[in-house]
Amino acid sequence: MDHISINHITFKAYELTHHFLKVFKHITYKDIPVARAMIFNFYRLIAIRNYENLSSKNINMPKDQKKKLYGVLFDNEEVKQLSYNPNTAQPQKIIFSRFVDVLDIDPESGIFCDEYVKDERERPPYINPANLVPLDSKVEKQLIKQIHMVSEDNKVPTIFRSKGFRVWMCKQLAHIIRLIDGLELIFMQNNIKGVVQDVSLLPMNYILVHMCKQRNIPSINLQLFLNSHYQLMSMNPDYYITFGQFDIDRMTELGVPPQKFKIIGNPRFDRIFTDTWMKKNQLARLLDFASDKLVFFYAEQPVHPEDINKVILDALIQSLNPYRDKVVFIIKKHPRQARSTISNSYLKKYPFIKLISTNDIQLYDLINNSDIVFTQFSCVGLEAILFDKPMISINFFHDEINREHSYFAKNPLVTSSNNLQQLNAIINNIVENPIKYKHSILEKQTIYKSYIYNDLKGTSRVRIKQFIKEITGVKI
């Protein structure tokens, strides 16, 4: 079966991104293609809003076209080799990007970079490479001139000739120039043996991988999130550490070479297997509900448009309301949401709803004490599976751009709801036949668990560190 769904809009957005890279391919700074460093922002801010500019007739994406996507975005990238003369007076180190803190790294073994920190005091020990150097205005002017020259060619797609697009692209340049110069300075002053990061979507992360290839230094990406289609854009390093076979199957379906992958697990999930979590009666006292009630849980997501969360929550509340005396519905606001989708009027109207809007109660305590966990495409769905909690995939938005709403739902081993009627039937089965129906869900889900996530001992952090040492020679 196919492991990934790419609708017409998404595919055309990828096509437009391919044209963007092709058109501006020869505009480089220190042999690094500046357009490639802009790929993530181009895709999400330009391509998905302007895909109509292409006259593609691809309504559905057949397998042979899927297989070409990796090559279209990465495989044809030319890398000019450089001789790297590290500062051997310095100890051997690895450059780490943000989010890899989950590895519990010895600070002495690495240089920590984050292109979003304003200064070192904001998030020590992270530094922003762009802040290490002043902007080379002469280079900026030269590259802006090249961008305008390319854009004035009548042969390029209309979108690239527009004033708005030129302004957007030129605005990206200053940050990218400073990143390249700042990272080059780090390589020159240190004895760098490798780069480890979570994704290579963002400008700094991509530039790091390209610089490693130039200098013949290994680069490693860790799969820390369920990155949807964006994950394809993080497949350019030498190695990609992933959760399990499922992700290899879905990415190789898009043309990613299988030898890139190493199944080692995910350090952020180790705590599921090693830590002790709150008991249900403790949670019931904290949230003031009877401990014999069935607990349903949904973690909100910072999706756009915000109406997506409202549609899902309205459906869940409507389905659960007939059983309001038997159930409690816990909703957790996402840390990146400015406010929850659930208003005070909802909470007054439906007393069986409990809203968690702070971090006072840990996510894993909520999952561990839930009878059923709902998700759209969040890591919470995987975490519920690892906790051996029945997970229901909500798949109302099949054609939503950017996100694989079928990430879970497409697999027959996952219990899914594609509409309100199916959701009503699932909840009715759970409430009326809780033991039998939950057992039927878990029976399939256990098979799926071994496919999606291979490490069930909580030792992935140790094994990832060992792998990094094998590849780079640096103990972290």
Kinemage of the C-alpha trace (Angstrom):
@kinemage 1
@onewidth
@group {chain A} dominant
@subgroup {mainchain}
@vectorlist {calphas} color= white
{ca met a 1} P 0.000 0.000 0.000
{ca asp a 2} L 1.004 3.640 -0.417
{ca his a 3} L 2.372 5.160 2.768
{ca ile a 4} L 1.988 8.797 1.830
{ca ser a 5} L -0.792 10.822 0.223
{ca ile a 6} L 0.085 13.834 -1.877
{ca asn a 7} L -2.877 15.733 -3.233
{ca his a 8} L -2.925 17.867 -6.354
{ca ile a 9} L -2.322 21.156 -4.542
{ca thr a 10} L 0.666 19.806 -2.611
{ca phe a 11} L 2.237 18.286 -5.688
{ca lys a 12} L 1.884 21.509 -7.671
{ca ala a 13} L 3.451 23.405 -4.782
{ca tyr a 14} L 6.399 20.989 -4.974
{ca glu a 15} L 6.573 21.538 -8.716
{ca leu a 16} L 6.711 25.304 -8.206
{ca thr a 17} L 9.442 24.827 -5.596
{ca his a 18} L 11.376 22.747 -8.132
{ca his a 19} L 11.098 25.594 -10.659
{ca phe a 20} L 12.287 28.066 -8.003
{ca leu a 21} L 15.427 26.015 -7.348
{ca lys a 22} L 16.055 25.489 -11.054
{ca val a 23} L 15.587 29.144 -12.044
{ca phe a 24} L 17.902 30.518 -9.333
{ca lys a 25} L 20.289 27.570 -9.211
{ca his a 26} L 23.352 29.518 -10.342
{ca ile a 27} L 23.019 32.312 -7.796
{ca thr a 28} L 25.450 31.185 -5.130
{ca tyr a 29} L 27.474 32.593 -2.289
{ca lys a 30} L 30.657 30.720 -1.427
{ca asp a 31} L 29.364 27.994 -3.746
{ca ile a 32} L 26.181 27.569 -1.703
{ca pro a 33} L 22.929 28.053 -3.669
{ca val a 34} L 21.021 30.797 -1.864
{ca ala a 35} L 17.654 29.683 -3.253
{ca arg a 36} L 18.110 26.241 -1.706
{ca ala a 37} L 18.622 27.878 1.685
{ca met a 38} L 15.236 29.560 1.178
{ca ile a 39} L 13.370 26.391 0.211
{ca phe a 40} L 11.288 25.956 3.373
{ca asn a 41} L 10.080 29.540 3.484
{ca phe a 42} L 9.474 29.523 -0.263
{ca tyr a 43} L 7.383 26.360 -0.089
{ca arg a 44} L 5.201 27.421 2.836
{ca leu a 45} L 4.917 31.160 2.090
{ca ile a 46} L 5.015 31.304 -1.713
{ca ala a 47} L 4.486 27.916 -3.367
{ca ile a 48} L 1.337 26.786 -1.578
{ca arg a 49} L -0.278 30.155 -2.267
{ca asn a 50} L 0.751 30.444 -5.914
{ca tyr a 51} L 0.662 26.890 -7.267
{ca glu a 52} L -1.923 28.030 -9.883
{ca asn a 53} L 0.984 29.642 -11.755
{ca leu a 54} L 1.833 26.197 -13.136
{ca ser a 55} L -0.233 24.605 -15.892
{ca ser a 56} L 0.347 21.049 -14.628
{ca lys a 57} L -2.423 18.572 -15.440
{ca asn a 58} L -1.462 16.184 -12.636
{ca ile a 59} L -4.719 15.693 -10.762
{ca asn a 60} L -3.460 12.658 -8.871
{ca met a 61} L 0.107 11.720 -8.220
{ca pro a 62} L 0.976 8.254 -9.536
{ca lys a 63} L 3.720 6.182 -7.945
{ca asp a 64} L 6.319 6.924 -10.610
{ca gln a 65} L 5.947 10.669 -10.025
{ca lys a 66} L 6.159 10.240 -6.260
{ca lys a 67} L 9.404 8.355 -6.718
{ca lys a 68} L 10.965 11.405 -8.380
{ca leu a 69} L 10.265 13.942 -5.651
{ca tyr a 70} L 13.508 13.438 -3.731
{ca gly a 71} L 15.546 13.778 -6.913
{ca val a 72} L 13.618 16.876 -7.952
{ca leu a 73} L 14.416 18.635 -4.681
{ca phe a 74} L 17.875 17.353 -3.724
{ca asp a 75} L 19.572 14.702 -5.767
{ca asn a 76} L 20.750 17.018 -8.530
{ca glu a 77} L 22.408 19.476 -6.160
{ca glu a 78} L 26.013 20.117 -7.080
{ca val a 79} L 28.506 20.445 -4.245
{ca lys a 80} L 31.910 21.973 -4.868
{ca gln a 81} L 34.497 20.241 -2.676
{ca leu a 82} L 36.702 22.381 -0.437
{ca ser a 83} L 39.801 21.460 1.527
{ca tyr a 84} L 39.012 21.744 5.207
{ca asn a 85} L 41.887 22.624 7.491
{ca pro a 86} L 40.476 22.398 11.010
{ca asn a 87} L 42.077 24.152 13.946
{ca thr a 88} L 43.672 21.055 15.460
{ca ala a 89} L 44.754 23.082 18.488
{ca gln a 90} L 41.087 22.929 19.502
{ca pro a 91} L 39.353 19.772 20.800
{ca gln a 92} L 37.244 17.801 18.346
{ca lys a 93} L 33.657 19.025 18.381
{ca ile a 94} L 30.268 18.581 16.737
{ca ile a 95} L 27.948 21.395 15.709
{ca phe a 96} L 24.459 20.848 17.158
{ca ser a 97} L 21.335 22.733 16.177
{ca arg a 98} L 18.348 23.390 18.412
{ca phe a 99} L 16.043 20.615 19.650
{ca val a 100} L 18.864 18.096 19.994
{ca asp a 101} L 19.021 18.902 23.720
{ca val a 102} L 17.010 15.702 24.183
{ca leu a 103} L 20.273 13.800 23.704
{ca asp a 104} L 21.583 15.160 27.010
{ca ile a 105} L 24.837 16.291 25.420
{ca asp a 106} L 28.068 17.138 27.233
{ca pro a 107} L 28.424 20.909 26.529
{ca glu a 108} L 32.181 20.490 26.074
{ca ser a 109} L 31.666 18.201 23.068
{ca gly a 110} L 29.779 20.623 20.898
{ca ile a 111} L 29.029 24.050 19.518
{ca phe a 112} L 25.331 24.815 19.791
{ca cys a 113} L 23.716 26.949 17.086
{ca asp a 114} L 20.260 28.463 16.702
{ca glu a 115} L 19.557 31.053 14.044
{ca tyr a 116} L 16.673 32.485 16.079
{ca val a 117} L 18.402 33.466 19.329
{ca lys a 118} L 19.093 37.186 19.590
{ca asp a 119} L 22.181 36.840 21.769
{ca glu a 120} L 23.998 34.261 23.901
{ca arg a 121} L 22.169 35.317 27.080
{ca glu a 122} L 18.784 34.406 25.622
{ca arg a 123} L 19.349 30.657 25.462
{ca pro a 124} L 22.805 29.579 26.574
{ca pro a 125} L 24.864 27.839 25.369
{ca tyr a 126} L 23.282 28.500 21.940
{ca ile a 127} L 24.759 31.086 19.610
{ca asn a 128} L 23.364 32.580 16.437
{ca pro a 129} L 26.022 32.283 13.694
{ca ala a 130} L 24.459 35.276 11.914
{ca asn a 131} L 25.383 37.431 14.908
{ca leu a 132} L 29.093 36.560 14.697
{ca val a 133} L 29.755 38.688 11.619
{ca pro a 134} L 28.561 41.968 10.090
{ca leu a 135} L 26.629 41.888 6.837
{ca asp a 136} L 28.790 42.069 3.709
{ca ser a 137} L 26.742 44.746 1.937
{ca lys a 138} L 28.827 44.510 -1.217
{ca val a 139} L 27.994 40.818 -1.600
{ca glu a 140} L 24.341 41.531 -0.839
{ca lys a 141} L 24.144 44.124 -3.625
{ca gln a 142} L 25.809 41.756 -6.103
{ca leu a 143} L 23.371 38.944 -5.314
{ca ile a 144} L 20.349 41.246 -5.451
{ca lys a 145} L 21.500 42.389 -8.892
{ca gln a 146} L 21.747 38.745 -10.025
{ca ile a 147} L 18.258 37.986 -8.689
{ca his a 148} L 16.777 40.877 -10.656
{ca met a 149} L 18.624 39.828 -13.806
{ca val a 150} L 17.240 36.277 -13.579
{ca ser a 151} L 13.740 37.527 -12.760
{ca glu a 152} L 13.647 39.780 -15.816
{ca asp a 153} L 13.953 36.796 -18.153
{ca asn a 154} L 10.594 36.332 -19.901
{ca lys a 155} L 11.170 32.565 -20.000
{ca val a 156} L 10.853 32.118 -16.229
{ca pro a 157} L 7.417 31.479 -14.653
{ca thr a 158} L 5.336 34.603 -14.087
{ca ile a 159} L 5.506 34.401 -10.314
{ca phe a 160} L 9.284 34.957 -10.355
{ca arg a 161} L 8.924 38.140 -12.409
{ca ser a 162} L 6.553 39.827 -9.990
{ca lys a 163} L 7.722 42.731 -7.840
{ca gly a 164} L 6.333 41.134 -4.683
{ca phe a 165} L 8.345 37.955 -5.192
{ca arg a 166} L 11.568 39.868 -5.887
{ca val a 167} L 11.116 41.919 -2.724
{ca trp a 168} L 10.502 38.714 -0.733
{ca met a 169} L 13.586 36.928 -2.086
{ca cys a 170} L 15.882 39.919 -1.642
{ca lys a 171} L 14.729 40.320 1.965
{ca gln a 172} L 15.908 36.771 2.726
{ca leu a 173} L 19.439 37.451 1.539
{ca ala a 174} L 20.954 39.397 4.410
{ca his a 175} L 20.212 36.638 6.922
{ca ile a 176} L 21.559 33.912 4.618
{ca ile a 177} L 24.780 35.797 3.813
{ca arg a 178} L 25.471 36.360 7.518
{ca leu a 179} L 24.682 32.720 8.324
{ca ile a 180} L 27.131 31.478 5.687
{ca asp a 181} L 29.876 33.831 6.878
{ca gly a 182} L 29.191 33.051 10.546
{ca leu a 183} L 29.214 29.282 10.034
{ca glu a 184} L 32.374 29.505 7.936
{ca leu a 185} L 34.006 31.319 10.850
{ca ile a 186} L 32.963 28.510 13.210
{ca phe a 187} L 34.467 25.904 10.885
{ca met a 188} L 37.711 27.899 10.559
{ca gln a 189} L 38.206 28.500 14.284
{ca asn a 190} L 37.307 25.010 15.463
{ca asn a 191} L 38.024 21.342 14.885
{ca ile a 192} L 34.609 20.267 13.588
{ca lys a 193} L 34.044 16.537 13.052
{ca gly a 194} L 30.326 16.455 12.308
{ca val a 195} L 26.930 18.123 12.437
{ca val a 196} L 23.883 16.757 14.284
{ca gln a 197} L 20.473 18.404 14.016
{ca asp a 198} L 16.777 17.633 13.953
{ca val a 199} L 15.879 18.933 10.494
{ca ser a 200} L 17.569 20.633 7.565
{ca leu a 201} L 14.552 22.682 6.530
{ca leu a 202} L 15.616 26.035 7.920
{ca pro a 203} L 18.333 28.156 6.264
{ca met a 204} L 21.013 27.512 8.909
{ca asn a 205} L 20.343 23.768 9.003
{ca tyr a 206} L 20.527 23.425 5.229
{ca ile a 207} L 23.684 25.553 5.023
{ca leu a 208} L 25.315 23.361 7.681
{ca val a 209} L 24.625 20.187 5.681
{ca his a 210} L 25.934 21.766 2.468
{ca met a 211} L 29.089 23.006 4.209
{ca cys a 212} L 29.654 19.522 5.603
{ca lys a 213} L 29.428 18.044 2.114
{ca gln a 214} L 31.890 20.652 0.849
{ca arg a 215} L 34.354 19.718 3.598
{ca asn a 216} L 33.691 15.954 3.604
{ca ile a 217} L 32.348 16.062 7.171
{ca pro a 218} L 29.475 13.711 8.134
{ca ser a 219} L 26.022 15.154 8.827
{ca ile a 220} L 23.279 13.441 10.824
{ca asn a 221} L 19.613 14.364 11.184
{ca leu a 222} L 17.413 13.045 13.993
{ca gln a 223} L 13.728 12.446 13.461
{ca leu a 224} L 12.268 14.163 16.510
{ca phe a 225} L 8.831 15.005 15.132
{ca leu a 226} L 6.253 13.761 12.663
{ca asn a 227} L 7.204 16.320 10.050
{ca ser a 228} L 4.570 15.636 7.430
{ca his a 229} L 5.658 16.446 3.863
{ca tyr a 230} L 8.300 18.796 5.250
{ca gln a 231} L 10.222 15.717 6.330
{ca leu a 232} L 11.165 15.123 2.691
{ca met a 233} L 13.081 18.412 2.796
{ca ser a 234} L 15.260 17.036 5.617
{ca met a 235} L 16.569 14.019 3.730
{ca asn a 236} L 19.768 15.611 2.379
{ca pro a 237} L 22.224 14.706 5.202
{ca asp a 238} L 24.432 11.629 5.111
{ca tyr a 239} L 22.400 9.815 7.774
{ca tyr a 240} L 18.851 10.062 9.006
{ca ile a 241} L 18.034 8.502 12.374
{ca thr a 242} L 14.400 7.447 12.363
{ca phe a 243} L 11.760 5.846 14.608
{ca gly a 244} L 11.041 2.670 12.709
{ca gln a 245} L 10.461 0.883 9.406
{ca phe a 246} L 7.251 2.761 8.672
{ca asp a 247} L 9.091 6.011 8.086
{ca ile a 248} L 11.675 4.359 5.863
{ca asp a 249} L 8.903 2.882 3.731
{ca arg a 250} L 7.078 6.176 3.348
{ca met a 251} L 10.185 8.205 2.506
{ca thr a 252} L 11.695 5.676 0.096
{ca glu a 253} L 8.328 5.795 -1.667
{ca leu a 254} L 9.278 9.384 -2.542
{ca gly a 255} L 12.697 8.369 -3.845
{ca val a 256} L 14.884 8.788 -0.747
{ca pro a 257} L 17.771 6.260 -0.821
{ca pro a 258} L 17.149 3.625 1.883
{ca gln a 259} L 20.816 3.564 2.929
{ca lys a 260} L 20.399 7.012 4.503
{ca phe a 261} L 18.224 5.617 7.289
{ca lys a 262} L 19.261 4.223 10.639
{ca ile a 263} L 16.484 2.884 12.872
{ca ile a 264} L 17.530 3.825 16.388
{ca gly a 265} L 14.442 5.433 17.913
{ca asn a 266} L 13.808 8.807 19.454
{ca pro a 267} L 15.291 10.096 22.719
{ca arg a 268} L 12.285 12.287 23.469
{ca phe a 269} L 10.182 9.119 23.933
{ca asp a 270} L 12.615 7.330 26.273
{ca arg a 271} L 10.793 8.750 29.297
{ca ile a 272} L 7.641 6.843 28.351
{ca phe a 273} L 9.434 3.612 29.214
{ca thr a 274} L 11.706 4.758 32.035
{ca asp a 275} L 9.761 7.306 34.136
{ca thr a 276} L 6.881 6.853 36.574
{ca trp a 277} L 3.595 8.569 35.775
{ca met a 278} L 0.643 9.814 37.772
{ca lys a 279} L -2.151 7.384 38.712
{ca lys a 280} L -5.709 7.931 37.500
{ca asn a 281} L -7.086 8.629 40.964
{ca gln a 282} L -4.448 11.366 41.412
{ca leu a 283} L -5.430 12.991 38.128
{ca ala a 284} L -9.108 12.686 39.032
{ca arg a 285} L -8.503 14.559 42.301
{ca leu a 286} L -6.517 17.270 40.545
{ca leu a 287} L -9.147 17.845 37.854
{ca asp a 288} L -12.150 17.097 40.073
{ca phe a 289} L -13.832 14.185 38.309
{ca ala a 290} L -14.919 10.720 39.404
{ca ser a 291} L -12.150 8.190 38.800
{ca asp a 292} L -14.584 5.587 37.419
{ca lys a 293} L -15.408 7.739 34.400
{ca leu a 294} L -14.004 7.032 30.934
{ca val a 295} L -11.306 9.578 30.100
{ca phe a 296} L -11.084 10.867 26.517
{ca phe a 297} L -8.125 13.078 25.631
{ca tyr a 298} L -7.348 15.451 22.766
{ca ala a 299} L -4.244 17.639 22.429
{ca glu a 300} L -4.889 20.732 20.370
{ca gln a 301} L -2.525 21.676 17.576
{ca pro a 302} L -1.366 25.117 16.397
{ca val a 303} L -2.894 24.595 12.963
{ca his a 304} L -3.907 27.208 10.430
{ca pro a 305} L -6.615 28.078 9.802
{ca glu a 306} L -7.692 27.872 13.445
{ca asp a 307} L -11.126 26.681 12.331
{ca ile a 308} L -9.626 23.198 11.818
{ca asn a 309} L -9.290 22.750 15.590
{ca lys a 310} L -12.802 24.113 16.109
{ca val a 311} L -14.345 21.691 13.606
{ca ile a 312} L -12.603 18.729 15.256
{ca leu a 313} L -13.468 19.785 18.800
{ca asp a 314} L -17.085 20.570 17.924
{ca ala a 315} L -17.414 17.081 16.432
{ca leu a 316} L -15.797 15.418 19.466
{ca ile a 317} L -17.980 17.326 21.919
{ca gln a 318} L -21.118 16.582 19.905
{ca ser a 319} L -20.248 12.859 19.864
{ca leu a 320} L -19.364 12.705 23.565
{ca asn a 321} L -22.218 14.859 24.879
{ca pro a 322} L -24.845 12.047 24.900
{ca tyr a 323} L -22.579 10.212 27.375
{ca arg a 324} L -21.698 13.263 29.463
{ca asp a 325} L -22.545 11.485 32.741
{ca lys a 326} L -20.159 8.641 31.965
{ca val a 327} L -17.163 10.444 30.477
{ca val a 328} L -14.694 13.237 31.042
{ca phe a 329} L -13.115 14.965 28.057
{ca ile a 330} L -9.657 16.435 28.706
{ca ile a 331} L -8.363 18.995 26.218
{ca lys a 332} L -4.804 20.295 26.381
{ca lys a 333} L -3.862 23.599 24.795
{ca his a 334} L -0.720 23.438 22.666
{ca pro a 335} L 2.181 25.556 24.028
{ca arg a 336} L 2.404 27.423 20.708
{ca gln a 337} L -1.275 28.376 20.695
{ca ala a 338} L -2.010 31.930 21.795
{ca arg a 339} L -5.298 30.687 23.246
{ca ser a 340} L -7.284 27.470 23.347
{ca thr a 341} L -10.053 26.813 20.846
{ca ile a 342} L -12.305 26.067 23.826
{ca ser a 343} L -13.882 29.205 25.291
{ca asn a 344} L -15.265 29.748 28.799
{ca ser a 345} L -18.797 29.494 27.407
{ca tyr a 346} L -18.008 25.961 26.182
{ca leu a 347} L -16.703 24.987 29.607
{ca lys a 348} L -19.868 26.283 31.292
{ca lys a 349} L -22.129 24.567 28.781
{ca tyr a 350} L -20.286 21.220 28.908
{ca pro a 351} L -19.088 20.540 32.484
{ca phe a 352} L -17.608 17.180 31.441
{ca ile a 353} L -14.837 19.079 29.586
{ca lys a 354} L -11.587 19.750 31.460
{ca leu a 355} L -9.237 22.250 29.822
{ca ile a 356} L -5.492 22.094 30.558
{ca ser a 357} L -4.097 25.460 29.496
{ca thr a 358} L -0.867 25.411 31.520
{ca asn a 359} L 2.056 23.026 31.923
{ca asp a 360} L 1.158 22.197 35.527
{ca ile a 361} L 0.148 18.679 34.449
{ca gln a 362} L 2.518 16.853 32.111
{ca leu a 363} L 1.308 15.589 28.764
{ca tyr a 364} L 2.439 12.055 29.580
{ca asp a 365} L 0.424 12.035 32.809
{ca leu a 366} L -2.651 12.884 30.734
{ca ile a 367} L -1.976 10.222 28.095
{ca asn a 368} L -1.181 7.578 30.706
{ca asn a 369} L -4.534 8.128 32.411
{ca ser a 370} L -6.684 8.306 29.297
{ca asp a 371} L -8.926 5.522 28.092
{ca ile a 372} L -8.923 6.906 24.543
{ca val a 373} L -6.621 9.421 22.833
{ca phe a 374} L -7.716 11.362 19.743
{ca thr a 375} L -5.307 12.965 17.296
{ca gln a 376} L -5.182 14.357 13.795
{ca phe a 377} L -1.498 14.062 12.846
{ca ser a 378} L 0.334 14.902 16.045
{ca cys a 379} L 3.159 13.025 17.786
{ca val a 380} L 0.615 12.617 20.585
{ca gly a 381} L -0.890 9.820 18.496
{ca leu a 382} L 2.425 7.964 18.469
{ca glu a 383} L 2.970 8.659 22.163
{ca ala a 384} L -0.465 7.184 22.934
{ca ile a 385} L 0.454 4.061 20.961
{ca leu a 386} L 3.715 3.740 22.899
{ca phe a 387} L 1.730 4.037 26.143
{ca asp a 388} L -0.518 1.209 24.870
{ca lys a 389} L -3.520 3.513 24.899
{ca pro a 390} L -6.186 3.133 22.205
{ca met a 391} L -5.663 5.945 19.685
{ca ile a 392} L -8.331 7.211 17.297
{ca ser a 393} L -7.133 9.081 14.217
{ca ile a 394} L -9.366 11.993 13.184
{ca asn a 395} L -9.098 12.391 9.425
{ca phe a 396} L -11.746 14.982 8.484
{ca phe a 397} L -9.469 17.116 6.293
{ca his a 398} L -8.144 14.790 3.589
{ca asp a 399} L -6.964 17.513 1.210
{ca glu a 400} L -5.474 19.955 3.675
{ca ile a 401} L -2.287 21.403 2.175
{ca asn a 402} L 1.018 20.595 3.895
{ca arg a 403} L -0.104 17.992 6.386
{ca glu a 404} L -0.600 14.301 5.954
{ca his a 405} L -3.872 13.894 7.757
{ca ser a 406} L -3.655 10.268 6.681
{ca tyr a 407} L -0.307 9.715 8.436
{ca phe a 408} L -2.083 7.426 10.896
{ca ala a 409} L -5.482 7.020 9.262
{ca lys a 410} L -4.208 5.501 6.054
{ca asn a 411} L -3.017 2.369 7.843
{ca pro a 412} L -5.721 -0.288 8.331
{ca leu a 413} L -4.230 -1.183 11.708
{ca val a 414} L -5.228 2.240 13.076
{ca thr a 415} L -8.822 2.960 14.099
{ca ser a 416} L -9.877 6.075 12.206
{ca ser a 417} L -12.785 8.440 11.812
{ca asn a 418} L -13.248 10.200 8.469
{ca asn a 419} L -16.523 11.929 9.346
{ca leu a 420} L -18.938 12.683 12.166
{ca gln a 421} L -20.988 9.547 11.602
{ca gln a 422} L -17.944 7.296 12.009
{ca leu a 423} L -16.879 9.251 15.086
{ca asn a 424} L -20.332 8.782 16.658
{ca ala a 425} L -20.163 5.027 16.026
{ca ile a 426} L -16.641 4.718 17.494
{ca ile a 427} L -17.520 6.630 20.666
{ca asn a 428} L -20.750 4.665 21.090
{ca asn a 429} L -18.778 1.397 20.871
{ca ile a 430} L -16.203 2.627 23.375
{ca val a 431} L -18.782 3.780 25.923
{ca glu a 432} L -21.176 0.841 25.582
{ca asn a 433} L -18.558 -1.923 25.200
{ca pro a 434} L -15.379 -0.413 26.692
{ca ile a 435} L -13.426 -3.592 27.494
{ca lys a 436} L -14.244 -5.482 24.311
{ca tyr a 437} L -13.900 -2.536 21.926
{ca lys a 438} L -10.699 -1.171 23.476
{ca his a 439} L -9.205 -4.673 23.243
{ca ser a 440} L -10.074 -4.854 19.525
{ca ile a 441} L -8.361 -1.494 18.928
{ca leu a 442} L -5.232 -2.468 20.844
{ca glu a 443} L -4.975 -5.838 19.135
{ca lys a 444} L -4.409 -4.132 15.772
{ca gln a 445} L -2.509 -1.221 17.254
{ca thr a 446} L 0.123 -3.487 18.827
{ca ile a 447} L 1.102 -4.743 15.364
{ca tyr a 448} L 1.242 -1.168 14.101
{ca lys a 449} L 3.418 -0.143 17.072
{ca ser a 450} L 6.194 -2.560 16.147
{ca tyr a 451} L 6.127 -1.192 12.593
{ca ile a 452} L 6.155 2.513 13.409
{ca tyr a 453} L 8.569 2.465 16.377
{ca asn a 454} L 11.275 -0.133 16.952
{ca asp a 455} L 12.802 0.810 20.302
{ca leu a 456} L 10.557 -0.150 23.207
{ca lys a 457} L 13.137 -0.146 25.993
{ca gly a 458} L 13.851 3.531 26.494
{ca thr a 459} L 17.482 3.188 25.414
{ca ser a 460} L 17.464 5.172 22.172
{ca arg a 461} L 19.387 8.104 23.669
{ca val a 462} L 22.304 5.834 24.556
{ca arg a 463} L 22.311 4.114 21.157
{ca ile a 464} L 22.065 7.389 19.223
{ca lys a 465} L 25.058 8.745 21.119
{ca gln a 466} L 26.996 5.585 20.324
{ca phe a 467} L 26.130 5.918 16.639
{ca ile a 468} L 27.241 9.572 16.575
{ca lys a 469} L 30.554 8.599 18.138
{ca glu a 470} L 31.043 5.826 15.549
{ca ile a 471} L 30.446 8.269 12.679
{ca thr a 472} L 32.251 11.373 13.983
{ca gly a 473} L 34.764 10.003 16.492
{ca val a 474} L 33.467 12.453 19.112
{ca lys a 475} L 32.017 11.241 22.408
{ca ile a 476} L 29.023 13.341 23.315
